[in-house]
Amino acid sequence: MVLIGPAHYVRLRGVAAPTASAFETPLGRVPVDQEALAAIADLPWVSEADAPHGPEHALEVELPFLQLVLASFALVPLLVGDATPRQVAQVLARLWGGPETLLVVSSDLSHYHPYGEARWLDAETAAAVERGDWAALSPARACGFLPVAGLLVHAAGQGDKGFRVVDVWESEDAFRRFGEKLTPILKEVGVEGAPEIYPTHAFVSA
């Protein structure tokens, strides 16, 4: 399981892998695939660095969902900083095996826009992903635009004909659907009422 996303808190050059042997959530420990990390260790833009991983949420937020869906898996956790899409693509090319390889790119889409504007922006971004148009992506459209762009570059090099968007939700959509369950949690952290402006999420599959 290759899990890759943007580094939000610690600035870094290239791609960072952790030195940890496992990641842990309330659902249990997930071992880090050391053999896979060794396969990319000689790339000059890949480094071992725990500092970016320590405070980061981009990867950890995906783990409980993966643990619920997959019986067991080994994790290749990577954070992307100042890297090019082609550098990310080369990392993915080293890690991509056969059907046993799963890849999750973690990224929000647009941030802090009114609901209607966010839906329009995110629909454009989703369409660009479906077309494989990595050059249309930017940090204003997706915080993880570099990992997403790297995936699109890699896929194009493998002759992939494109991606299919499964679903796109604004955070307000999630609140409307699950608001009764979310309200007590939000109150605990000091948030009152339905949010009108939030980051967004898109779900894509090849």
N, C-alpha and C positions, 0 to 999 in steps of 0.2 A: 504494500500500500504506500504509494508516493503521495505525501500530503505537503503541498507547497502553497505559500502565501506571502504577503508583503510584511516587511518589518515596520511596525508603527512607531516604536519607542526608541530604538537604538539605531543610529545611522551606521550603515556598513557598506563596504564595497563588495560587490559580487553577491555570492550566495553563501549562507551560513548554515552549517550542520552542527548539531549539539554534540557534546561528549557524553551525554547521559546514556545509560544502558536501557532506560525505559521511561515512558511517560505514564502518569497515573491519574485516574479520575475516580470518582466515587464508585464507578462500575468495575474498577480493577486496573491492573497494570497492563500496559501494551509495550512489548519489547521493541527496541530499536534495531533495525536490520543493519548490523555492522558490516556485513559482507557487501551490501548494496552501497553503503557510504564509502567503503574502500574503493569501489569501482569509479567513483568520481573525485577521489581525493587528489589526483594528480592534475586536475584542471586548475589553472592558475587563479581563476576567479572564485574558486570554492575554498572555504576555510572552515576550520572547527572553531566555533565561538559560542559560548553559553550566554554571554551578556544579552544578545538580542532575543534569545528564547525565554529568558527569565520572566520578563513582564508581559510577554506577548500573548494575545488572545486569538489571533487569526487561525492558528492551528488547533489549539486546545478546544476551541468551541465546537469543532467538528467531531472530536473524538467520541463523545457519548453516543452520537448518532451512528457512527461507524461501529462502535461496540455493540449496539443493539441489532444492527443489520448483519454483521459478519460474526461468525462463530469465533474465529481467532485469526489474527493477522500480525505480521511484523511491519513496523512503521519506518518510513523514510521521511523524517520531518525536515523541511527546508524552508528557510526564510530568504526572501529576495530583497536586496537593497539597491545600490547603484550598480545595475547590471543592464545589459542590452537584451532584447528579446532573443537574439541569436545565441547569446551565451546561455540563457535559460533553456533554449531548445537543445543545445548540445548536452546539457546536464540530463534532460529528459531522454535524449537519445541513448545515453549510457544506461539509463535505468529501465528503459522500456523493454520488457521481455516479450512474452506471448500473452495469451488470454489470462494467465495467472496474475498479470500486473494490473492493478487498479490505480487510477490517478484522480485525486481530488485537488482542485485549485480553489482556495478559499479567498473570496473577495466580496466586499460590499459593492454596490453600484453608486449612484449619485448620492450626495449628502446634503441635507439641510435645505431642500427645496420644497415649496408648496406641493401638495399631493398631485395636482394635475400636471405641473411642470416635471415632477419626478417621473411620473408615468411616461411622459413623452420622451424624456432623456433616456430612460432605461430601455424603452422600446427600441430606440435607435441603437443603443449599445448592444442589445440582444440581437438585433438584425445584423450588426457588424460581425458579431461572433459567428452567427450562422453562415455568413458569407466567407468567413475566414479572413476578414479584412483587419489584420492586426494593427496596421498603421492608423486606423481610425480611432484606436483606443487612446485614452489619456488619463492622467491622475484625476482630472475633473469628472470623468465618467466612471471610474472604478479605481478604488485604492490599490487593488491588486492587478492593475493593468499590465504590468510587466510579466508576472507569471502567466496570465491569460494569453498575452501576446506570444510568449515563448511557446506555449502549448500549440497555438495556431501555426506558428512557424514550423514547429516540429511536425505537426499533422500534415501540413502542405508538402513537406519534404518526403513524407511517407505515401504521398498520393491520396490522402484522405480527401473526399469530395465535400466535406463540410460537416457542420454540426446541426443538431436539432434542438431548439429551445423547448424544454419540457414545461416550464412554468416560470413566471416572474411575479413576485409579490412585493408590494411596498410594505413597509413596517406597519403602516396604518391598516392595510388589509389584514395583517396578522392580528392586530389589536381588535379589529371588528369581529373577527372570527373567534378569537380565543380570549376576548377581553375579560370575561367573568373569571377566568383562571389567572389572567395576568394582573388584574387590578390589585389583589392583596400583595403580590410580589412587588409591584411598582410602588405601592404605598410604603413598604418597608424601606425602600431606598429613596423615599421623598418625592416621588413623582405622582401627581394628582391629575386625573382626567385623561381623556383620549389624546394621544400625541397627534399633531398635525404635520410635523416635519421630522423625519427620521431617515437614517440610512436605509438602503434597500438591498434586496438580495435577489439574485437570479440563479436558476438551476438549469444547467445545460447537460446534454449527453451527446456523445458522438453518434 
